[in-house]
């Protein structure tokens, strides 16, 4: 039994998650966590080149799995959110993410992702995704050296 269930008890049998009211305080807490995550990640990219960064202990496994499941993915391209969140896109991503359900903490926790490796986090360049989508895409971007410009800009070196 997970910690939340231990503290709050089991979910009632007649509970309908699709039509449940959202509690504003809980939504705010999730938003705060997502923003803290993006700020932490950006700060790390300013201190360490993405190409030398490991996001998890399983980066190589995640990257290989991601490449095999999404061979058409171009880490340099801008993400098409509509395609990613379409019915078929959701099915593909769900299958990919479920492989990490017991391997990666908070694998499905909401996280902010830049739509392109060439931009900073801003309102029109950021989408909300599950953590495993963030890991898969950012690991691919880092391995391709696409986030190194953030370090170079912060240190006044390179092209940025």
N, C-alpha and C positions, 0 to 999 in steps of 0.2 A: 504494500500500500504506500503511495507516495505521501510526502509530507503535507501537502495541501489537503488531501483527503483525510489524513489523520487529524488535522486541526479542525476541519470544517464538517466532517462526516461525508457519507456517500451522497451522490447527486440523486435527487428524487427521481423515481421512475417516470413520472409524467413531465419532467423538465424538457422543454423544447428550446434548444440552444439557438435555433434559427430565429425564433421570435422572442427571445428573452430581452429584457430591458438592459441596456448598458449602464453601468454605474459610472457616473462622470469622474469620480475620484480614481477609480481603477483605470479608466482610459487615460487620465492625466499621468498616472504612475507609469503606464506603459510608454507613453510619449516621452516622459523624462528619461526613462531607461534607453530608449532608442536614440535620443539626442546625445546622451552621455556616451553611448557606444560610438556614434559617428565622430564625436569630438575626440575621443580617445584614439580611434583609428587614424584620424587626420594628424593628430599630434605625433603618433608613432611614425607615420609616413614622412613627417617633417624631420624626424631624427634619424631614421634608418631608410636606406633605399629599399623600395618595395621588392626589387629583384633579389635582395638578400634576406627578406623577411619571411618568417614562417608564422602563419596564423593559427595553426593547430599542430598537434603531433602527427596528424594524418594527412598533411598537405599533399604528399606525393600520391597517396592512395585516392584521395578526393579528386585530384587533378586527372589521374589516369581514368577514373570512373567517369568523370565529367566529359572528358574527350571521347570516351567510347559511347556515351549516351547522347551527347550533343556534338557530333563531329562537325556540324556546319557552323558552330558558334565561333565568331570572330571576336576575340577580346578587345580589339581596337575599335570595333563598330559601336554605334549608339544602339542601346537596347530598345527594342520595340515592345513597349509595355503591353499593348493590346495583344500582340502575338504571345507574349509570355503568359499572360493571364487569360488567354482564350481557353475554351474547354479542352482542346487537345494539348495546349501548352501546360495547363494545370495538371493534366493526367501524366504527362511526361515528367514534370518536375516532382510531382508527388511520388512517383515510382522511384526517382532518383533519391529524394530526401529520406524516404522510409528506410533506406539501407543504413542510415545513420541514427535512427531512433534511439538505439541503445549504446551508440558509440560516441556521440557528440552531445555535450550538455546544451540544452536550450536550442536544439537543432531547428525547431520550428518557431522560435521566438521572433517576433517582428523586429526588423532591422532596416535601417536606411541604406540605400544603395544609389550611387551616382549612375546615371544612365549612360555616361561616357567616361572613359578614363582621362579624357582631356579637360575635364571641368572640375570645379570645386563643388562642394555641397551647397546647393541653392534651391529655392523653392521649385523652380521649373526644371531642375536637372537631377532631381532626387525622387526615387520611388520607394515604397514600403514593400519589403519582401521578407520571406522567412529566412532565418539565419543561414541555412544551408545554401540557399541561392546566393547570398552574399559571399559565403566562403568560396563556393565553386567559381564564381565570376571574379572575385578579387584575387584568388590564388592564380587563376589563369592570367589576369592582368599583370600581377606581380612577376610571374615567371617570364612573361614577355617583356618585362622592363617598362611597362606602360605607365607605372606610377612613380618612376624614378624622378620625373620632372618636379614632383612636390618637394622632395629632398633638395634637389638642385636649386629650386626657387627659394627655399628657406635659407639656403647657405650661400646664395649669390653666385652659384657656379652653373655651368652647362648652358643649355639652350633656353631654359625657362626665364 
